Amino acid sequence: MMSSQSLSISDRIVLVTGGSGLVGSAIQEYVQKSGLDQQEKWIFLSSHDGDLRNREATDAIFQRFQPTHVIHLAAKVGGLFANMAKKVKSFLWSHKKNKTNILQYFKNLNNLFNYYYT
């Protein structure tokens, strides 16, 4: 993977986890309306693309797309009834596992810059 400083705009691959969620969908709409998707490649992942809580699945996703930039928005959400029925810990664990697997992938590449998360 190249360093971000040596990349031209057309070489950028921006991967957005949680791309089908509220914020991810808004970013996707903005990218399309502003024409950013004509300048650089944008990939919007949903949970159907793989389970980021699983290390092997995370590695496979990132090896497939080889992003230069990541906007990490993926999170487990359940709505009112799921939030009432499940422990908050399960949601926090899920989000921590996603983030850990993504950071570990980039750490193995010695490339931890260009990672943005919520």
N, C-alpha and C positions, 0 to 999 in steps of 0.2 A: 504494500500500500504506500502510495506517495504521501509526502507531507502536504498539508493544505497550502503551504506557501508556494509550492511549485505547481499547483494545479491551476489551469485556466478555468473560467466559469463553465465552459462546455464539458469539462472533464469531471465536474462535480456530480456526485450521486447522493442525493439527500433521501434518507430513509426515515419515514415517520411511523413509529409504532403507535398503535391506537388510532390509526388513520380513519377508522369508521366511527369513532366516537364523536362527541359534540365538538371538542376543540380541533381534533384531527380533520373532521369534515369541513370546518370553517377554514382551516389552513388550506385544504385541498381546493376549496372554492376560490380562495384568494389567489392561490398559485395559478389556477387556470385563467381567472379573469385578468390577472396582471401580466400574463404571458411568461412568467418565470419558468413554466414547464417547457417553453421553447428554447430557453437558454441553458438549462441544466436538467438532469434527469431527476424526477421526484418519484418515489415509491411510497405508497400508503398501505401499510400492513393492517390487517384485522386479525382477530383470533383464529380465523379460518386458515391463515397462512402458517400457523405453527404456535406452539405453546412456549412462550418466552420463559416460563418457570422451569422448563426442562433444558438442561445445559446442552445436550446433543441437538435438540431442535433449534435452539438459539444459534449454535455454531453453524448448523446447516443453512439457516436463513441468511446469516451474515456472509457465509462463504458464497452462497448463490448470488446475492445482490452486490456484495463488496462495496458497501457505502463509504463515502468519504466524510459524510456528515450524518449525524443521527439526532433526531428530535424524538425523545422518548416520552410518549404520552400514555402508553398502555397501562391500564390499571383494572383491577377487578372491581366492578360496580354491581350492585344488586338491586338498587331501588329500595323503596321504603320497607317492604316486607322482608326482603332478604337481609337488609341492614338490621332489622329488629330481631330476626330469627338467628342470625349468625353472630359469632363473636367478632368484634372489631379486629382482633388479632389475626384472624384468617385473611382479612383484606390487606392488612399491613404486611403479613408474611408474603403474600402473593406479590405485592408490589416490590418488596425488598428482593425477592428471588429474581424477578424480571431484571431489575437494575443490576444486581450482582452478576448475572449471566452475561449481560451486555458488556459491562465493564471488564469482566474477565476475558471476553473475546478480544477486546481492544488491547488489554494489557498483554496478552500473548503475542500481539502484533507489535508491541512497543509503541502504540499509537493511542494515546488517551485524549487527544484534543479533538475538537469539533463534535462534542457530545453534549447535548442539551436535554435536560429532563425536568419534569415537574414533580 
